[in-house]
Amino acid sequence: MTLRQSLDLTGRKAIITGGSRGLGLQIAEALGEMGAQVLLTARKADELDEAVRHLKGLGVDALALPCDMGKPETIPGFAQAAIERLGGRCDILVNNAGAAWGAPAEDHPLDAWMKLVNVNLTGVFVLTQEIGRRSMIPNHYGRVLIVASIAGLRGNPPGSHGTLAYNTTKGGLVNFTRALAGEWGRHGITVNALAPGFFPSKMTRATLASIEERVKANTPLGRIGDDEDLKGAAILFCSNAGKHITGQILAVDGGVTAV
């Protein structure tokens, strides 16, 4: 197999959560460009429809099926329906959907804490479990890609915004990645995570408005992420080029966590 062939995803079936915009849509573009059929999910059907139109305009075979990852009880039904829409299997699962909340730890609302736990952790667990046992384990093949964050690799510097629940749940995803890789390797399934630094998105827009220049000043490459910066890493982890990589967390942050 040539390197070009090992990166080819033709015939592969992928589900991307939080796929209607931002990082999820960027990863969907990448998987689709390499030949995968992609099924996007998010809460809002109108945003999913717009994303599918966008992807089809790029020549990507795209589908959509709404689901709220913050409501774990709805996920098994979604998983079954998504697998059926993809012709009976899912080869690639990208767990990208997530939520954030900013508040000092001493004032962090409990309902906001529970929201982030449900979306960022429990939803990932339930969907991955369902896709694993319904498709990947029986087929002895799978690529699970989790979008964590550099916030899950460390705490926040003094004086920065308080994001205790976000950091905690993203840190949970980091070890979820390692633990699941250890369990599911025998099934031919790899489990890896991307840990992005700051990328422009709806979730980060307000924060970046006040700290973007400071972030750039503290980043070795002197920039924040753009619309292309996650794509190559995502293809590596989701293709046969990365078949011997599992349980790894790759920071895509311009060098922030290296210094």
ZIUR-V563712 format. One record per run of one state. SS is the DSSP state (H for helix, E for strand, L for the rest). FROM is the first residue (numbers start at 0). TO is the last residue. If there is no record, write none. Layout:
BEGIN
SS_FROM_TO + SS_FROM_TO
END
This chain:
BEGIN
L_0_1 + H_2_6 + L_7_11 + E_12_16 + L_17_20 + H_21_32 + L_33_35 + E_36_40 + L_41_43 + H_44_56 + L_57_60 + E_61_63 + L_64_70 + H_71_84 + L_85_90 + E_91_94 + L_95_101 + E_102_102 + L_103_103 + H_104_106 + L_107_108 + H_109_138 + L_139_140 + E_141_146 + L_147_148 + H_149_151 + L_152_161 + E_162_162 + H_163_186 + L_187_187 + E_188_195 + L_196_197 + E_198_198 + L_199_203 + H_204_216 + L_217_223 + E_224_224 + L_225_229 + H_230_237 + L_238_238 + H_239_241 + L_242_247 + E_248_251 + L_252_254 + H_255_257 + L_258_258
END
